[in-house]
Amino acid sequence: MSEQQETGYQKIDRYNTEVISDIAGHYKQILSDIGEDPNREGIVKTPERAAKALQFLTHGYDLDAAEILKSAMFKEEYSQMVIVKDIEVYSLCEHHLLPFFGKAHIAYIPAGHIVGLSKIPRVVDVFARRLQVQERLTNEIRDCIQNTLNPAGVAVVIECKHMCMSMRGIQKQNSVTTTSAFTGAFSNDKTRSEFLRLISADLA
């Protein structure tokens, strides 16, 4: 068993052929319904490609974010803020199946345990690689870290652009949606303000 499999995190480059075939059949019908010729040379392989893309973009349903965190938890008497910022986020809006993307900034204050830093972006990916709304995504990340690590507090801020706003509907290309969620020590104004200051600062 590989290290990726042991941690519960595995890039999807093998596909369920039965599922792909089923989804591709639906995409072929959709192409026909919108007026395309699904047998046209440039389109003929599109249903299968789209089916594989969709399976990859939603593979978070097959992953357990808590198990990913548990695979790299360590006892450590460190009790200051740990921040991982500018984590890339790519997800699909559950209302229109259009992308939204941006960055997540996450902090926690350990209370006996720390976690391998790479696991925090992986937790983001687990929940982002599902059909989502940004508000729920923010809360799911917060709750997973809080319930698994039991830290003194968790802070999550996500900033994203939504293609359902940019490409259709109101068509506002430069709008950014920001969501936040806090627990424990981050309910304190001073601690929360320090976190917000640090994720806004350029420390390079």
N, C-alpha and C positions, 0 to 999 in steps of 0.2 A: 504494500500500500504506500502510495507516495505521500510526501509531507502535505501537499495541497489537500489530498483526500482526508488525511487525519484531522486537519483543522476544519474540515467542513466547507472549505472554500475552493472551488474548482472552476476555472474558465471553461465555458461551454464551447468545445470545438467538435464534439460528437453530438449528433442529433437523433432524436427519436424518429425513425423513418416513417412509422405509421402516422404519427402526429403531423409530421411535415407534409405527408401526402394528403392528409385530410384538410389541413389549413390551405395548402396550395390549391386544392380543388375549389375552395371558397373564393380565393383570390382570383382564380381564373374566371369565375362567374361574375365577380365584381368588375373586372376589366371589361367584360362583355356588356354588363349593365350600364357602364358609363360611356359606352360607344366605341371602345377600343376593339381591335381585332386581336384576341388572345393568341392567335396563330402567326401574327406578324413576327418577322425575324428578330427584331429588337425586343420583343415582348415575350416571346415564347417561353423563355426561362425565368421570367419575372415572378410568376407565382411561387416557384420553389425558392428563389432568392428571398422573396418577401417573407415566406413562411419561416425560413431559417433565421432571418433577421428578427422576426417577432419572437421566436423561441429564445434567442439570445437575450433580447431586450426585456424579457419577462422571466429569466431563469432564477430570479430571487425567490420565487415561490418554492423552489426546491432546496433552499438553503436555510439554515438555522443560525440566526445572528447571535443568539445567546451562546451556542456551542462554540462559535468562532471566538468570542471573548474568553470563554472558559479555557480554551486551548492554550491561552498565553497569559494567564493570571499569575501574579507573583506576589508573595508577601513582602511588603516594604514599608518601613516607617517614614513615609514621605507624606506630608499633609498640606503642601502648597498646590496652587492651581496648575494643572497640566492642560495645555491648549494645543490642539491640532487645527490649524486654520487653512483656508483656501483649498479645501477638499473638493475636487471636481464632482459635480452631480449631473447625471443624465437620467431622465425618467420619461414616462409617457403619461400624459393627462388621461385620466379614466373617462372623461366626458367626450373627448373628440379623438382619442388615440393619436394626438399630436405631441411632439417632444416639448419638454421644458428642461432647462439646463442652467447651471450656474455654479455657485460655491456654497459649501457648508463650513461653518466654524464651530468647533466643539470643544468644550472644556469640562473637566471633572476635578473634584478635590478628593484625593484618595483618603480612605479611612481604613487602612490596613492592607489594601491590595492595590497594585498598579496593573496595567495591562500593556502588552506589546503595542507600540504605537501604530504599527501597520494594521492592527485589527480594527481600529476606529474607522479608517476609510473603508474597510471591508464591510463593516456594519452598515455604513451609509449605502454602499452598493447593494447589499441584500434587500434593503427596503426600497431603494430607488428602482431596482430592476423588477418592479411590479407595476401594475396600473395604479396610479396614485393621484392624490391631490396634495399640494405642498404642505397644507396644514397638518394632514395626517402623517405625512412623511416626517415632519419635524417632531411630532409627538412620539412616533414609533421609535425613532432613534434615541430620543431622551429616555423613554421608558425602558428600553432594552439595556442601556448602559446603567441606569439607576437600579433596575431590578437584578442585574447580574453581578455588578461590582459592589453594590451597596456603598457608594461613596458618600461623602458629606454633602455633595451637590453635583448637579449636572446642568450645563448650559448648552443650548443649541440655537444657532442662528443660521438660516438659509436664505440666500438671495438668488432668485432665478428669473430668467426671461421665459415667457410662455408663448409658444408658437400659435396657440389658439387665440391669443390677443394680437400677435404680430401679423399673421397670415390671413386671418379671417376675422369676422365680427368687427370689433372696434378698430383694428389695424393700427395700433400704436406701437411702432417698432422699438422704441427706446425705453419702454416702461419696464421696471423691475419690481418684483414682488418680494417682500421681506417678511419672514415668519420667525418667531422665536418661541422657545419653551425652556423653563427653568424649574429646578427642584432644589430643595434644601438650602444650603448656604447662599445660593444665587438668588434667593428671594430677598436677601439683604441688599439694600440699595448700593452700599459701598462696594460689596463684592461684585455685584452685577455690573456696576459702572467700571470697575477695574477690568473685567472681562471685555466689555465693549470697547474700552480704550485700547486694550492690547490687540484686539483683532483688527482695529482700524489703523494701528501704528505700523510704520515701515521700519522694521528692525534690521534691515540689510545694511 
